[in-house]
Amino acid sequence: MMAKSADRSRAWLMSQAVIKYVEHEAWQLEAIKKSLEKLECGEAKFADHDDVASWLSSWGSAGETECPVCK
């Protein structure tokens, strides 16, 4: 149905989906690599896990808290 609507072949749609997937994975791997480099150089900043969990638990409630600060 989508191929007809786009006036493209199913093979074309599949190739586009694979291209987008590979682009996304490459972006994600690059972001991970940069983060690991910051960590190894001592430049990475983190928020405490318990603070983040508490903040996320507050979402949508009357007592929603501010985002924790990375240190």
N, C-alpha and C positions, 0 to 999 in steps of 0.2 A: 504494500500500500504506500509506504513512504517513498519507495523508488519511483512509483508512478507519479505521485504528487510532485516530486522534485524533477521529474523527467530525466532520471538517471537510472543506470543499471544497479542491480543489487551488489554487484562486484565493486562498483564505484563507491557505493555507500559503505561497504565493508572496509575498503581501503582507507576511506576518510576516517572511519572509526579507529582503525589501527594507528593511523598517523596521529590522531588526537591523543590516543592512549600513550603512545611512545613519547610525545611531547610532554604530557603530564608527568610521566614517570621520570623523564630526564630532569624536569624542573624540580621534582621532589628530591631526587638523588643529589642534585646540586645544592639545594637548601640544607640537606642533611650534612653534606660535605663541609659547607661553610660553617655550620653550627659546630661540628666536631673540631674544625680548625680553631674556632674561637675558644672552645673548651680546652684544647691542648695548650693554647697560648695564655690561658688564664683570663681571657677577656669575656667569657660567657657570664650572663646574668640570669639568675633563677628566682622564682617565687617559691616560697615554702609550700610543699604539697598540701599540708593541712589547711593552709590559708586559701589555696585555690579550691580545694574541695568544699570548704565552708562557703566561699563566695558562690560557687556553682549551685550549691544547695539552696542558696537564698534567692536565686533567680525566680521571678514571677510571684514572689511573696511581698507582703506589705513591708517586711524588714530587709529588702534587698540591699546588700552591702556593696561597697566600692571594690573595684578590681584591685587585687593585691599588687604591691610594688615589687618589681624584680630588683634583686640586690646582687 
